Amino acid sequence: METAPLSLPRYPTPLPVNNDHDHPVFSHINRCTNSDQLKQTHAHMLRTGLFFNPYSASKLFAASALSPFSSLDYACKVFDQIPKPNLYTWNTMIRVYASSPEPVQGILIFLRMINEGPYYPNKFTFPFVIKAAAEISSLCVGQALHGMVVKASLGADVFISNSLIHLYLSCGDLDSAYRVFVMIGEKDVVSWNSMITGLAQRGCAEMALELFKRMEAESVKPNDVTMVGVLSACTKKLDLEFGRWVCSYIERNGMSLNLTLSNAMLDMYTKCGSLEDAKRLFDMMEKKDIVTWTTMLDGYAKLGDFGAARRVLDTMPRQEIAAWNALLCGYEQNEKPKEALSIYHELQLSKISKPDEITLVSTLSACAQLGAMEIGKRIHAYIKEHGIKLNCHLTTSLIDMYSKCGDIEKAVDVFYSVERRDVFVWSAMIAGLAMHGHGRAAIDLFSKMQETTTKPNSVTFTNVLCACSHAGLVDEGKTIFNQMDPLYGIPPEVQHYSCMVDILGRAGLLEEALEFIQKMPIAPSASVWGALLGACQIHGNVELAEQACSRLLELDPGNHGAYVLLSNVYAKTGKWDGVSRLRKHMRMSGLKKEQGCSAIEADGVIHEFLAGDNCHPLSNEIYLKLEEIVERLKSAGYVPNKSHLLQLIEEDELQAHALKLHSEKLAIAFGLIYTEASQPIRIMKNLRVCGDCHSVAKLVSRLYNREIILRDRYRFHHFSGGHCSCKDYW
């Protein structure tokens, strides 16, 4: 459709340069409805000389930059044609860039104005250029602009002050933002909103709520933006009671419930765990957008009501990727990795939405939990095929997936393939090396990290200390632990103390471990006593095990693992009466030992086995193979280690049979039948591998010439040629 030409006046001679603000051409500029009409006016102004009047040029430029049909490229060309832009034109150019994908250009235009023009920034200039600095989170530029504001005696201007608050909050400088806020003489609602929302978004929910109460006390009337910020603070603080009060406040004061505010209320209810309130509000909402539907779905998924979450997904008008992600993440975070992978496969088959970064990160995490390396590899291939750049989130997820699926070499390849590594990437790689028993390599990588600008965090130290524990690096562990606070400014937390107890205990330094616990500046947690109890199991120290178990159960009475560990100590030392007593106590208390489960992947399908399992469709073949394995092991001199039984079984034959049915042995038998001889048998177990299964795996790796990679609750064991990578230190 052709654009209707504008009827423009014709002038035989160029117009004189003056400030005739009522010139007819200005009404033509105002009547333009598309870029073609504006360009026609532009051409006319060039022919008549009107364009060279700074005021006239500024009117044309404003239309080219700010109208609904504006184009940044065209606006830049118009700006470059103006011989002497006035201050309004400079301000408009800065304003346009500040809201563009290239806000840094707004700062460069500002500098050009100072250097080239005769103008000094005014009260309209500063809010735009400060916004540009906020967009790029440049604290140093913001501070320089703040200095210029003070020098220009504009510090009392509320609009500039509000811009400075937003800038400092964007840069994470809460103190400077608050100082500016306090200095404002007459704060408007925007001042309060900026501060409340900024504090809520940056983890200072308590301060945000206190500020709202002060706002009320000073009789400043809040608006919908205020209430969104306050609800965000309630959500961060998980304060359902105050959140409900805020919702009733909105209703009492007759505030208009727009979609943004309704969604904020819904988000507060779901994240604070009140699905009943959320459902009531959801049903009342006449207008819903993708945020509404996804928030409701996410609320159900996070609280484990997956049936309701699925119904929301199936009934929403448009199934966008955010909704699929909410369901997938809900399964993954609730430790239902198989269901998460099922949702990912359904998403791929449906082709309704394209997986994004959140989809891939969550699916890789599910693969890591399950040990589904084939699926993880396909996701990695998908990332490469679609040219998706590996940011730190994806890099961390890939390293974690390969590490937890047993391919530490591939994890290392991913680590060295990227240029940018944040603290999470470094920490994930250190954790991977730690769980595979490469303690020295983990410490070396930690040393390399210190040569970069990336500073370690609390998780990094947990991973390094775990590496020392698995590799028996006692002195190195002590040194790193003792350097945490004085050298890195990170005070040790309870998880770091647990690691130290584990390091000392595994090395047989049980008395030193106990002394270390007694001197702890913080109260020992259940995990600390659990680490000591685990060490007592390894070294068969009954007296100390009983003490550790008693202290652990004081803190966590329902911890069935404590009874299992103590029972193992009794069994190891032949105290079967103690085993029987514990078994009886567990039965009477309703406590059940967590059932052992081993998983193995074959052709992209996860096969799971429980101890004594006969539910697998290939059970007959698996048990026949297991009989064959046992006979070959016996011929090689294998004798079952019967100390690894929780229950008291009198007969030797029954004891041996119970050990034979452990889940990892069933998984090994399956792996020998259904995986290629050239490929490792990769097994993931939910509990610590017992000593008998460890011995069996070593022998099988030698007798069948197969590599076996077994992940238990704490670490990886690489079996090959009759040896294990842990060197029997686990």
C-alpha positions in Angstrom: 0.0 0.0 0.0 1.5 3.3 -1.1 2.0 6.1 1.4 -0.2 9.2 0.9 2.1 12.2 0.1 1.8 15.2 2.4 0.8 18.5 0.9 3.8 20.7 1.8 4.1 24.5 1.2 6.5 25.6 -1.5 9.0 28.4 -1.0 10.8 30.1 -3.8 13.7 31.2 -1.6 15.3 29.6 1.6 13.7 30.6 4.8 15.6 32.9 7.1 17.0 31.2 10.3 14.7 32.2 13.1 12.7 30.8 16.0 9.3 30.8 14.4 7.7 28.1 16.5 4.4 28.3 14.7 5.7 27.6 11.2 3.2 25.4 9.2 5.9 22.7 8.6 5.8 21.8 12.3 2.1 20.8 12.0 3.1 18.6 9.1 5.7 16.9 11.3 3.1 16.2 13.9 0.7 14.7 11.3 3.3 12.2 10.0 2.1 8.6 10.5 5.0 6.7 9.0 8.7 7.1 8.1 8.0 7.9 4.4 6.0 10.9 5.3 8.6 12.1 7.7 11.4 11.7 5.1 9.3 13.7 2.6 9.1 16.5 5.3 12.8 16.1 5.9 13.6 16.6 2.2 11.3 19.7 2.0 13.1 21.2 5.0 16.5 20.6 3.4 15.3 22.3 0.1 13.9 25.3 1.9 16.8 25.7 4.4 14.4 25.2 7.3 16.4 22.2 8.4 19.4 24.4 9.3 17.4 26.2 12.0 18.4 24.4 15.2 14.9 24.5 16.6 13.3 23.2 13.4 15.9 20.5 13.1 15.2 19.5 16.7 11.5 19.0 15.9 12.2 16.8 13.0 14.9 14.9 14.9 12.5 14.3 17.8 9.9 12.8 15.5 12.6 10.6 13.8 13.8 9.4 17.2 10.7 9.2 19.4 7.6 8.6 17.2 5.9 5.2 17.1 7.5 4.6 13.7 11.0 5.8 14.7 14.2 4.2 13.5 17.4 4.5 15.3 19.4 4.3 12.1 17.4 7.1 10.5 17.5 9.2 13.7 21.3 8.9 13.7 21.5 10.1 10.1 19.3 13.1 10.8 21.3 13.9 13.9 24.6 13.8 11.9 23.2 16.2 9.3 22.4 18.9 11.9 25.2 21.4 11.9 24.7 22.8 15.4 22.3 20.6 17.4 20.7 22.4 20.3 20.6 21.0 23.8 17.2 19.5 23.4 18.5 17.5 20.3 21.6 16.3 22.3 19.3 15.2 25.2 17.0 13.4 22.8 19.9 11.5 21.2 21.2 10.5 24.6 17.7 9.5 25.7 17.2 7.3 22.6 20.5 5.4 23.1 19.9 5.0 26.8 16.8 2.9 26.0 18.4 1.1 23.0 20.4 -2.2 22.9 23.5 -0.1 22.9 23.2 2.2 26.0 27.0 2.8 26.0 26.5 5.0 22.9 24.4 7.3 25.0 27.4 7.9 27.2 29.6 8.5 24.2 27.1 11.0 22.8 27.1 12.8 26.2 30.9 13.1 26.0 30.6 14.4 22.5 28.2 17.1 23.6 30.5 18.2 26.3 33.5 18.3 24.0 31.9 19.6 20.8 28.9 21.7 21.9 28.6 25.0 23.7 26.2 23.4 26.2 26.6 22.1 29.7 24.2 19.3 30.7 21.0 20.4 32.3 18.4 18.8 34.6 16.9 16.9 31.6 20.3 15.6 30.4 21.4 13.8 33.6 18.4 11.4 34.0 19.0 10.1 30.5 22.8 9.6 30.7 22.5 8.2 34.2 20.0 5.7 32.9 22.6 4.7 30.2 25.2 4.1 32.9 22.7 2.1 34.9 22.0 -0.1 31.8 25.6 -1.1 31.6 26.0 -1.3 35.4 29.0 1.0 35.3 29.6 2.3 38.8 32.6 4.4 37.9 30.7 6.3 35.2 27.8 6.7 37.5 30.0 8.1 40.3 31.5 10.6 37.8 28.0 11.7 36.7 27.0 12.1 40.3 29.9 14.4 40.8 28.9 16.5 37.8 25.3 16.7 39.2 26.7 18.1 42.5 29.0 20.5 40.6 26.0 21.8 38.6 24.0 22.3 41.8 21.3 19.9 40.7 21.6 17.4 43.6 18.2 18.5 44.9 16.4 17.6 41.7 14.1 14.7 42.6 14.2 13.3 39.0 18.0 13.2 38.9 18.1 11.7 42.4 15.7 9.0 41.5 17.9 8.2 38.5 20.9 8.0 40.7 19.1 5.6 43.1 18.3 3.4 40.2 21.9 3.5 39.0 23.5 2.6 42.3 21.0 -0.2 42.8 21.8 -1.5 39.3 25.4 -1.6 40.3 24.7 -3.3 43.6 25.8 -0.3 45.7 23.0 -0.3 48.2 24.8 2.1 50.6 25.2 4.9 47.9 21.6 4.4 46.8 20.3 4.8 50.3 22.5 7.9 50.9 21.0 9.5 47.8 17.5 8.5 48.9 18.0 10.0 52.4 19.3 13.3 50.9 16.1 13.9 48.8 14.2 16.7 50.5 10.7 15.9 49.2 10.6 12.3 48.1 8.0 11.4 45.5 6.4 7.9 45.1 9.1 7.0 42.5 11.8 7.6 45.1 10.2 5.2 47.5 9.4 2.7 44.8 13.0 2.7 43.4 14.4 2.1 46.9 11.8 -0.6 47.9 12.0 -2.5 44.7 15.8 -2.3 44.5 16.2 -3.6 48.1 13.7 -6.4 47.4 15.5 -7.5 44.2 18.9 -7.5 45.9 18.1 -9.8 48.8 17.3 -7.1 51.4 13.7 -8.0 51.9 13.6 -7.0 55.6 14.8 -3.5 54.8 12.4 -3.2 51.9 9.4 -4.0 54.2 10.7 -1.5 56.8 10.9 1.2 54.2 7.4 0.5 53.1 6.2 1.0 56.7 8.2 4.3 56.9 6.5 5.3 53.6 3.1 4.7 55.2 4.1 6.6 58.4 5.1 9.6 56.2 1.7 9.6 54.5 3.1 9.0 51.0 0.4 7.2 49.0 1.7 4.0 47.4 0.8 3.0 43.9 0.7 -0.4 42.1 4.5 -0.3 41.5 5.0 0.1 45.2 2.9 -2.9 46.0 4.7 -5.0 43.4 8.0 -4.2 45.1 6.6 -4.9 48.6 5.1 -8.3 47.4 8.5 -9.1 45.9 10.1 -8.5 49.3 7.4 -10.8 51.0 8.2 -13.4 48.4 12.0 -13.2 49.0 11.4 -13.4 52.8 8.8 -16.2 52.4 6.6 -14.1 54.7 3.1 -15.3 53.9 1.5 -13.6 56.8 2.7 -10.1 55.8 2.0 -11.0 52.1 -1.6 -11.7 52.9 -1.8 -8.4 54.8 -0.4 -6.6 51.7 -3.1 -8.2 49.5 -5.8 -7.1 51.9 -4.2 -3.6 52.0 -4.5 -3.4 48.2 -8.2 -4.4 48.5 -9.0 -2.1 51.4 -7.5 0.9 49.6 -9.3 0.2 46.4 -6.1 0.0 44.4 -6.6 -1.1 40.7 -5.6 -4.7 40.2 -3.7 -4.6 36.9 -2.2 -7.8 35.5 1.3 -7.0 36.8 0.1 -6.6 40.4 -2.2 -9.6 40.2 0.8 -11.7 38.9 3.0 -10.4 41.8 0.3 -11.5 44.3 0.1 -14.9 42.7 3.8 -15.3 42.7 3.9 -14.4 46.4 1.2 -17.0 47.3 2.9 -19.8 45.3 6.4 -19.2 46.5 5.2 -18.8 50.1 3.6 -22.2 49.8 -0.1 -21.2 49.9 -1.5 -22.9 46.8 -5.1 -22.5 48.2 -4.8 -18.7 48.1 -3.0 -18.9 44.8 -5.7 -21.0 43.2 -8.5 -18.7 44.5 -6.8 -15.6 43.0 -6.0 -17.5 39.8 -9.6 -18.4 39.3 -10.7 -14.8 40.0 -8.4 -13.3 37.5 -10.3 -12.3 34.4 -7.2 -11.6 32.4 -4.2 -14.0 32.4 -1.0 -13.9 30.4 1.8 -16.4 30.1 3.3 -15.2 33.4 0.1 -16.0 35.2 -0.2 -19.5 33.8 3.5 -20.3 34.3 3.5 -18.9 37.9 0.6 -21.2 38.8 2.2 -24.2 37.1 5.5 -23.5 38.8 3.8 -23.3 42.2 2.3 -26.7 41.8 5.5 -28.2 40.5 7.7 -26.9 43.3 5.4 -28.3 45.9 5.3 -31.7 44.2 1.7 -31.6 42.9 2.7 -32.7 39.4 -0.8 -33.8 38.5 -2.1 -30.3 39.0 0.9 -28.8 37.3 0.3 -31.0 34.3 -3.3 -29.9 34.1 -2.3 -26.3 34.0 0.1 -27.0 31.2 -2.5 -28.9 29.2 -5.2 -26.2 29.6 -3.1 -23.0 29.1 -3.9 -21.2 25.8 -0.2 -21.2 24.6 2.4 -23.6 25.8 5.5 -21.4 25.8 8.9 -22.7 26.8 8.7 -21.0 30.2 5.8 -23.3 31.1 7.6 -26.4 30.0 10.7 -25.3 31.9 8.6 -24.8 35.1 7.4 -28.4 34.9 10.8 -29.8 33.9 12.6 -27.9 36.7 10.0 -29.0 39.2 10.7 -32.6 38.5 14.4 -32.1 38.5 14.5 -30.1 41.8 12.2 -32.7 43.5 14.7 -35.4 42.6 12.6 -37.0 39.9 15.1 -37.0 37.1 13.4 -39.7 35.0 10.2 -37.7 34.9 12.2 -34.5 34.0 13.8 -36.4 31.0 10.4 -37.6 30.0 9.1 -34.0 29.8 12.2 -33.0 27.8 11.6 -35.8 25.3 7.9 -34.8 25.0 8.9 -31.2 24.4 11.3 -32.3 21.6 8.6 -34.5 20.0 5.9 -31.9 20.2 8.0 -29.1 18.6 5.6 -26.6 20.3 8.5 -24.7 21.8 12.2 -24.6 21.2 14.4 -25.6 24.2 16.2 -22.6 25.7 19.2 -22.3 28.1 17.0 -23.0 31.2 15.6 -26.2 29.5 19.1 -27.4 28.7 20.6 -26.6 32.1 17.7 -28.4 33.9 17.8 -31.4 31.6 21.6 -31.8 32.0 21.1 -31.7 35.8 18.6 -34.5 35.5 21.1 -36.5 33.4 23.7 -35.9 36.1 21.4 -37.2 38.8 20.5 -40.3 36.9 23.8 -41.0 35.3 22.2 -40.7 31.8 25.3 -39.9 29.8 24.0 -40.9 26.4 21.1 -38.4 26.8 23.6 -35.8 28.1 25.8 -36.3 25.1 22.8 -35.7 22.8 22.1 -32.5 24.5 25.7 -31.4 24.1 25.5 -32.3 20.4 22.2 -30.2 20.2 24.1 -27.3 21.7 26.8 -27.6 19.1 24.4 -28.2 16.1 22.4 -25.1 17.0 25.4 -22.9 17.5 24.4 -22.1 21.2 27.3 -20.3 22.8 28.5 -21.9 26.0 27.9 -19.4 28.8 29.0 -20.1 32.4 25.6 -21.7 33.3 25.7 -24.2 30.4 29.5 -24.9 30.9 28.9 -25.7 34.6 26.0 -28.0 33.7 28.0 -29.9 31.1 31.0 -30.3 33.4 28.7 -31.5 36.2 26.9 -33.9 33.9 30.0 -35.5 32.4 31.7 -35.7 35.9 28.6 -37.4 37.5 28.1 -39.7 34.6 31.7 -41.0 35.0 33.5 -39.4 32.0 35.9 -37.0 33.8 38.1 -36.7 30.7 35.2 -35.2 28.8 34.4 -32.9 31.6 38.0 -31.6 31.5 37.7 -31.1 27.7 34.6 -28.9 28.2 36.4 -26.9 31.0 39.4 -26.1 28.8 37.2 -25.5 25.7 35.8 -22.2 27.0 37.5 -18.9 27.5 35.3 -17.5 30.3 35.1 -19.3 33.6 33.3 -18.0 36.6 33.6 -19.3 40.2 30.9 -21.9 39.4 32.7 -23.3 36.4 36.0 -23.7 38.4 34.1 -25.1 41.4 32.3 -27.7 39.2 35.6 -28.9 37.7 37.2 -29.2 41.1 34.2 -31.1 42.4 34.4 -33.5 39.4 38.1 -34.2 40.0 37.4 -34.7 43.7 34.6 -37.3 43.2 36.8 -39.3 40.8 39.6 -39.4 43.4 42.0 -37.0 41.6 42.8 -35.1 44.7 46.1 -33.8 43.6 44.7 -32.6 40.3 41.9 -30.8 42.1 44.4 -29.0 44.4 46.5 -28.0 41.3 43.4 -26.6 39.6 42.5 -24.7 42.7 46.0 -23.2 42.6 45.5 -22.2 38.9 42.2 -20.6 39.8 44.1 -18.3 42.2 46.3 -17.1 39.3 43.1 -15.7 37.7 40.8 -12.9 38.9 38.2 -15.4 39.9 37.9 -15.6 43.7 36.9 -18.9 45.3 33.6 -19.1 47.3 32.4 -21.3 50.1 31.4 -24.1 47.6 34.9 -24.0 46.1 36.4 -24.8 49.5 33.9 -27.6 50.2 34.9 -29.2 46.9 38.7 -28.8 47.5 38.4 -30.3 51.0 36.3 -33.2 49.6 39.2 -33.8 47.1 41.6 -34.0 50.0 39.3 -36.4 51.9 38.9 -38.8 49.0 42.7 -38.8 48.2 43.9 -39.0 51.8 45.7 -35.6 51.6 45.5 -34.7 55.3 48.2 -32.1 55.5 47.0 -30.3 52.4 43.5 -30.3 53.7 44.6 -28.8 57.0 46.5 -26.1 55.2 43.6 -25.1 52.9 41.1 -25.2 55.8 43.3 -23.0 58.0 43.8 -20.4 55.1 40.1 -19.9 54.5 39.4 -17.0 56.8 42.8 -15.3 57.1 43.8 -15.5 53.4 40.4 -15.6 51.6 38.1 -13.9 54.0 35.7 -16.9 54.0 35.0 -18.1 57.5 34.6 -21.9 57.6 31.0 -23.1 57.8 29.6 -26.4 59.2 30.1 -28.2 55.8 33.8 -27.3 55.9 34.1 -28.6 59.4 32.4 -31.8 58.3 34.9 -32.2 55.5 37.8 -31.8 58.0 36.4 -34.5 60.3 36.1 -36.7 57.2 39.7 -36.0 56.2 41.0 -36.9 59.6 38.6 -39.8 60.2 39.3 -41.5 56.9 43.0 -41.3 57.6 42.5 -43.1 60.8 43.1 -40.1 63.0 39.9 -40.7 65.0 41.0 -39.1 68.3 42.3 -36.0 66.4 38.9 -35.8 64.6 37.1 -36.0 67.9 39.3 -33.3 69.4 38.7 -31.2 66.3 34.9 -31.5 66.9 35.2 -30.6 70.5 37.1 -27.4 69.7 34.7 -26.2 67.0 33.6 -22.6 67.4 30.1 -23.5 66.1 27.8 -26.2 67.3 28.6 -29.5 65.5 25.8 -30.5 63.2 24.4 -34.0 62.4 26.7 -34.1 59.3 29.8 -33.5 61.5 28.9 -36.5 63.8 27.9 -38.5 60.7 31.4 -38.0 59.2 33.0 -39.3 62.4 30.6 -42.2 62.5 31.4 -43.1 58.9 35.1 -43.0 59.8 34.5 -45.3 62.7 32.8 -47.8 60.3 35.9 -47.8 58.1 38.3 -48.4 61.0 36.0 -50.5 63.2 36.1 -48.3 66.3 33.0 -49.4 68.3 33.3 -47.2 71.3 33.7 -43.9 69.3 31.0 -45.1 66.8 28.5 -45.5 69.7 29.4 -42.0 70.9 29.1 -40.4 67.5 25.8 -42.2 66.7 24.3 -41.1 70.0 25.2 -37.4 69.4 23.9 -37.7 65.8 20.6 -39.1 66.9 20.2 -36.3 69.5 20.2 -33.8 66.6 18.4 -36.0 64.0 16.3 -38.7 65.7 14.9 -40.0 62.5 18.2 -40.6 60.8 18.1 -44.2 59.7 21.6 -43.9 58.2 23.1 -43.6 61.7 21.7 -47.0 62.7 22.9 -48.5 59.5 26.5 -47.2 60.0 26.6 -48.3 63.6 25.2 -51.7 62.6 28.0 -52.0 60.0 30.6 -51.3 62.8 29.0 -54.0 64.9 29.0 -56.4 62.0 32.6 -55.6 61.0 33.7 -56.4 64.6 31.5 -59.5 64.8 29.1 -58.0 67.4 26.0 -59.6 65.9 24.0 -59.1 69.1 24.4 -55.4 68.5 23.3 -55.8 64.9 20.2 -57.7 66.1 19.4 -55.1 68.8 19.6 -52.2 66.3 17.5 -54.1 63.7 14.8 -54.7 66.4 14.9 -51.0 67.4 14.6 -49.8 63.9 11.6 -52.1 63.3 9.8 -51.0 66.5 10.5 -47.3 65.7 9.2 -47.6 62.1 12.6 -46.7 60.7 13.6 -48.4 57.4 17.0 -48.6 55.9 17.1 -46.8 52.6 16.8 -49.4 49.8 19.9 -49.8 47.6 19.2 -48.9 44.0 21.6 -49.2 41.1 21.0 -47.7 37.7 22.7 -48.5 34.3 22.2 -46.9 30.9 22.0 -48.9 27.8 21.1 -47.4 24.4 19.8 -44.3 26.0 17.4 -46.2 28.4 17.9 -46.2 32.1 17.6 -49.7 33.8 17.2 -49.7 37.6 17.8 -52.5 40.0 16.9 -52.9 43.7 18.5 -55.4 46.0 17.0 -58.8 45.3 15.0 -57.3 42.4 13.2 -59.7 40.0 10.9 -57.1 38.4 13.1 -56.4 35.4 11.8 -58.1 32.2 15.2 -59.7 31.7 15.5 -61.0 35.2 16.0 -64.7 34.2 19.0 -63.9 32.0 20.4 -61.5 34.6 20.3 -64.1 37.4 21.7 -66.8 35.2 24.6 -64.4 34.4 25.0 -63.7 38.1 25.3 -67.4 38.9 28.0 -67.7 36.2 29.8 -64.7 37.7 29.7 -66.1 41.2 31.1 -69.5 40.0 34.0 -67.8 38.2 34.7 -65.6 41.2 34.8 -68.6 43.5 37.2 -70.4 41.1 39.4 -67.3 41.4 39.4 -67.6 45.2 36.6 -65.2 46.1 35.0 -65.5 49.5 32.0 -63.3 50.4 32.6 -60.7 53.0 29.7 -61.3 55.4 30.3 -58.3 57.6 28.4 -56.1 55.2 24.9 -57.3 56.2 22.6 -55.2 58.3 20.4 -58.1 59.4 21.6 -61.1 61.5 21.6 -64.2 59.3 22.8 -67.3 61.0 23.5 -69.6 58.0 26.5 -69.0 55.9 24.7 -70.0 52.7 21.9 -67.4 53.3 24.5 -64.8 54.1 26.3 -65.4 50.8 22.9 -65.4 49.0 21.9 -62.0 50.5 25.2 -60.5 49.5 24.8 -61.9 46.0 21.6 -60.0 45.5 23.0 -56.5 46.1 21.7 -54.1 43.4 25.2 -53.2 42.0 25.9 -56.9 41.4 22.6 -57.2 39.4 23.6 -54.1 37.4 27.1 -55.5 36.7 25.5 -58.8 35.4 23.1 -56.7 33.2 26.1 -54.7 31.9 28.1 -57.7 31.0 25.2 -59.0 28.9 23.8 -55.9 27.3 26.6 -53.4 26.8 29.4 -53.6 24.2 32.6 -55.1 25.4 34.6 -52.1 24.2 32.5 -49.7 26.4 32.8 -49.2 30.2 30.0 -50.6 32.4 28.7 -47.4 34.1 26.7 -47.9 37.2 25.1 -45.3 39.5 24.2 -46.3 43.1 22.3 -44.3 45.6 24.2 -45.6 48.7 27.8 -46.2 49.6 29.1 -49.3 47.8 29.7 -52.1 50.3 33.1 -53.8 50.7 31.9 -57.1 49.3 30.5 -55.5 46.1 33.8 -53.5 45.8 35.8 -56.7 45.9 33.4 -58.3 43.4 33.7 -55.4 40.9 37.5 -55.6 41.1 37.5 -59.3 40.3 34.9 -59.0 37.5 37.0 -56.2 35.8 39.9 -58.7 35.7 38.2 -61.9 34.9 35.9 -60.4 32.2 38.4 -57.8 31.0 35.9 -55.1 31.4 36.2 -51.5 32.7 33.6 -50.8 35.4 32.8 -47.2 36.5 30.7 -47.2 39.6 29.3 -44.0 41.3 28.1 -44.4 44.8 26.8 -41.7 47.2 30.2 -40.2 47.8 32.5 -40.8 44.9 33.5 -42.7 41.7 35.3 -46.1 41.6 37.1 -46.9 38.3 37.7 -50.7 38.2 40.1 -52.1 35.7 42.3 -55.2 35.6 41.4 -56.1 39.2 42.2 -52.7 40.7 40.2 -49.7 41.8 41.1 -46.1 41.4 40.3 -45.4 45.0 43.2 -47.8 46.0 40.8 -49.2 48.6 40.7 -45.8 50.3 37.0 -44.9 50.5 
